[in-house]
Amino acid sequence: MVRGFLARSSPVPSASAIPAPSNSAPTAPIGAFVPPVAGLGVTGTSSTASLSLHTRLPEVDSAVRGAIISHDFKAVDLHKLDPTQRDKGTAYTFNGSRNLFEVSHRLVKEFKIPLSVIIPLQTYFDILSFHVKDNMVAGHFFWYTALLVKLVAEYAWSAVYDYHSVIFNRRRADMAVGAYSQCGQRDNDCYPNMSYAHRKAMPAKASNGSFSRASMSKEPCRNLNEGKCTANPCSWGRPHACSAHSTTLRVLFIVLNLMI
């Protein structure tokens, strides 16, 4: 009887009052870190080169970085990576016979010493290595520089620069199709141009015998001090100069003769 009374007095919830289950995903907490979408490098590895290159080399113009990555950067453009030459634009001269403007080679003359090429070349390789993300490619770039330094030590700089400018542009075409392995290889087609006429003259080395003869020729003639060498010039090729010891003995000899 009591149970029946309690059942009649308790309200029964209607179907409309029961909340329906939610199909929406739970809301992420405010302030949660969302990682950036990583890009894919040349080798398929995750890379954020488009963001990091600017951070790594902020002094290099974005257009220059883009030209390097797309392999449109020519040997004559290396001055754009040189802090002392970076702000100089490309110069053009008018060719009357062809009735068009051509890139002037005035800037080429500004690569007067090997370091004017080698230093910006390292920045060029740094950008490509960071973009490609391949240690083997960085090794090929190292051997390119090593060969260039070897040629600088053996040949005139003008001939080395001509070789470098041709090979640099050839390697750009190779890298554009993904062939980086040729960068560190010597080009047998252009290498013969490094002829004997451009080889640096090796400094002559003096032998030990000539060094000893040269040093001995500066010593005074001992035979003169002893009265045994009367020829002038000296028969032994030494200067006729009296030593301090022999001069003192001669003065004493003269004084003794005066006292007798």
C-alpha positions in Angstrom: 0.0 0.0 0.0 2.9 2.4 0.9 4.7 1.4 -2.3 1.7 2.2 -4.4 1.4 5.6 -2.8 5.0 6.5 -3.4 4.8 5.4 -7.1 1.7 7.6 -7.6 3.3 10.6 -5.9 6.7 10.5 -7.9 6.6 12.4 -11.2 7.5 10.4 -14.3 9.8 12.3 -16.8 8.5 12.7 -20.3 10.5 11.6 -23.4 11.0 15.2 -24.5 12.7 16.0 -21.2 15.5 13.5 -21.7 18.4 15.1 -23.6 19.6 13.5 -26.8 23.2 12.2 -27.0 25.5 14.7 -28.7 27.4 13.7 -31.9 29.9 16.7 -31.9 33.5 16.2 -30.9 34.7 17.6 -27.6 36.0 21.1 -27.8 39.8 21.5 -27.5 41.0 23.4 -24.5 41.8 27.1 -25.2 45.5 27.8 -25.7 46.4 24.2 -26.8 49.5 24.1 -29.1 48.8 23.2 -32.7 52.1 22.2 -34.5 52.6 23.7 -38.0 52.1 21.6 -41.1 55.6 20.4 -42.2 56.5 20.4 -45.8 58.4 17.8 -47.7 62.0 18.3 -48.8 63.6 17.0 -52.0 64.3 13.6 -50.4 60.8 13.2 -48.9 61.9 14.0 -45.4 60.0 16.5 -43.2 61.3 20.0 -43.6 60.3 23.5 -42.8 62.9 25.0 -45.2 60.6 27.8 -46.4 60.4 29.1 -42.9 63.9 28.3 -41.6 66.0 29.5 -44.5 64.9 33.1 -43.8 65.8 32.5 -40.1 69.1 30.9 -41.0 70.2 33.5 -43.6 68.1 36.6 -43.1 70.7 38.8 -44.9 70.1 37.0 -48.2 67.2 38.3 -50.2 64.3 36.0 -50.6 64.4 36.3 -54.4 68.0 35.2 -54.4 67.2 32.2 -52.2 64.4 31.3 -54.5 66.7 31.5 -57.6 69.3 29.3 -55.9 66.7 26.6 -54.9 65.2 26.6 -58.4 68.8 26.5 -59.9 68.4 29.7 -61.8 71.3 31.3 -60.0 74.3 31.9 -62.4 78.0 32.1 -61.7 78.0 35.8 -62.4 75.3 36.3 -59.7 77.6 35.2 -56.9 78.3 38.8 -56.0 74.7 38.9 -54.6 75.9 36.6 -51.8 79.0 38.8 -51.1 78.3 41.3 -48.3 80.5 43.9 -50.1 78.9 43.4 -53.5 75.3 42.4 -52.6 73.7 45.7 -53.2 75.0 46.1 -56.8 72.4 45.3 -59.4 72.9 43.5 -62.7 74.4 45.8 -65.3 73.4 45.8 -68.9 75.1 47.0 -72.1 73.5 47.6 -75.5 74.8 45.5 -78.3 74.3 47.5 -81.5 75.1 44.6 -83.8 72.3 42.5 -82.3 70.1 45.4 -81.4 69.4 44.3 -77.8 70.6 44.7 -74.2 73.0 42.1 -72.8 74.2 41.4 -69.3 77.4 43.3 -68.8 80.6 41.4 -67.8 81.7 44.4 -65.7 80.8 42.5 -62.5 82.9 39.6 -63.6 86.0 41.8 -63.4 85.2 42.4 -59.7 86.0 38.8 -58.8 89.6 39.9 -58.6 90.8 37.4 -56.0 89.8 33.8 -55.3 88.1 34.7 -52.0 85.7 36.9 -53.8 84.3 33.7 -55.3 85.0 31.1 -52.6 83.3 33.0 -49.7 79.9 33.6 -51.4 80.1 30.1 -52.9 79.9 28.7 -49.4 76.7 30.6 -48.8 75.3 29.3 -52.0 76.2 25.7 -51.0 74.8 26.3 -47.5 71.4 27.3 -48.9 71.2 24.3 -51.3 72.4 21.8 -48.5 69.8 23.1 -46.1 67.1 22.8 -48.8 68.1 19.3 -50.0 68.7 17.8 -46.6 71.2 15.2 -47.8 74.6 14.6 -46.3 75.9 13.1 -49.6 75.1 16.3 -51.5 76.9 18.4 -48.9 80.0 16.2 -49.5 79.8 16.8 -53.2 79.7 20.6 -52.5 82.8 20.2 -50.3 84.8 18.5 -53.1 83.8 21.2 -55.6 85.4 23.8 -53.2 88.4 21.6 -52.6 89.1 21.2 -56.4 88.7 25.0 -56.8 91.3 25.7 -54.0 93.7 23.1 -55.6 93.4 24.9 -59.0 94.0 28.3 -57.3 97.3 26.9 -55.9 98.5 25.7 -59.2 97.1 28.0 -61.9 96.6 31.7 -62.5 93.3 33.0 -61.1 92.0 34.3 -64.4 92.2 30.8 -65.9 90.6 29.2 -62.7 87.7 31.7 -62.8 87.0 30.8 -66.4 86.9 27.1 -65.5 84.7 27.8 -62.5 82.2 29.9 -64.4 81.7 27.3 -67.1 81.5 24.3 -64.6 79.2 26.2 -62.2 76.6 26.7 -64.9 76.9 23.1 -66.2 76.4 21.8 -62.6 73.3 23.9 -62.3 71.7 22.1 -65.2 72.7 18.7 -63.6 71.2 19.7 -60.2 68.0 20.9 -61.8 67.3 17.2 -62.7 68.4 16.0 -59.3 72.0 14.9 -60.3 74.2 16.3 -57.6 77.0 13.8 -57.7 78.8 15.6 -60.6 79.5 18.7 -58.5 82.7 17.3 -56.9 84.0 15.8 -60.1 86.6 17.4 -62.4 85.2 18.2 -65.8 87.5 16.6 -68.4 86.2 18.8 -71.2 87.1 22.1 -69.6 90.2 20.9 -67.6 92.5 20.9 -70.6 92.0 24.7 -70.8 94.1 24.8 -67.6 97.2 24.5 -69.8 100.8 24.8 -68.9 100.8 28.5 -70.0 98.5 29.3 -67.0 100.5 27.3 -64.5 102.1 29.3 -61.7 105.9 29.4 -61.6 107.3 27.4 -58.7 109.7 29.4 -56.5 113.3 28.1 -56.8 114.7 26.5 -53.6 118.3 27.2 -52.7 120.4 24.1 -51.9 122.3 23.7 -48.7 125.6 24.0 -50.6 124.7 27.4 -52.1 123.4 28.6 -48.8 126.6 27.7 -47.0 128.7 29.3 -49.8 126.6 32.5 -49.6 127.0 32.7 -45.8 130.7 31.9 -45.9 131.3 34.6 -48.5 130.3 37.3 -46.0 133.0 36.3 -43.5 136.2 38.3 -43.5 139.3 36.7 -45.0 141.4 35.1 -42.2 144.4 34.8 -44.5 144.5 38.6 -44.8 144.7 39.0 -41.0 147.5 36.5 -41.0 149.4 38.2 -43.8 149.0 35.2 -46.2 146.5 36.8 -48.7 147.8 39.7 -50.6 145.6 39.5 -53.7 142.9 42.1 -54.2 140.1 41.0 -54.7 140.4 38.1 -52.3 141.3 34.7 -53.9 138.7 33.0 -51.7 136.0 35.6 -52.5 135.8 37.0 -49.0 135.9 40.6 -47.9 139.3 42.0 -46.9 138.4 43.4 -43.5 140.6 43.1 -40.4 139.1 41.5 -37.4 139.1 43.3 -34.0 141.5 40.8 -32.6 144.1 41.1 -35.4 143.9 44.9 -35.3 144.8 44.9 -31.6 147.8 42.6 -32.2 149.0 44.9 -35.0 148.8 48.0 -32.8 150.8 46.2 -30.0 153.4 45.1 -32.6 153.8 48.7 -33.8 154.1 50.0 -30.2 156.8 47.4 -29.3 158.8 48.3 -32.3 158.8 52.0 -31.3 160.0 51.2 -27.9 163.0 49.2 -29.0 
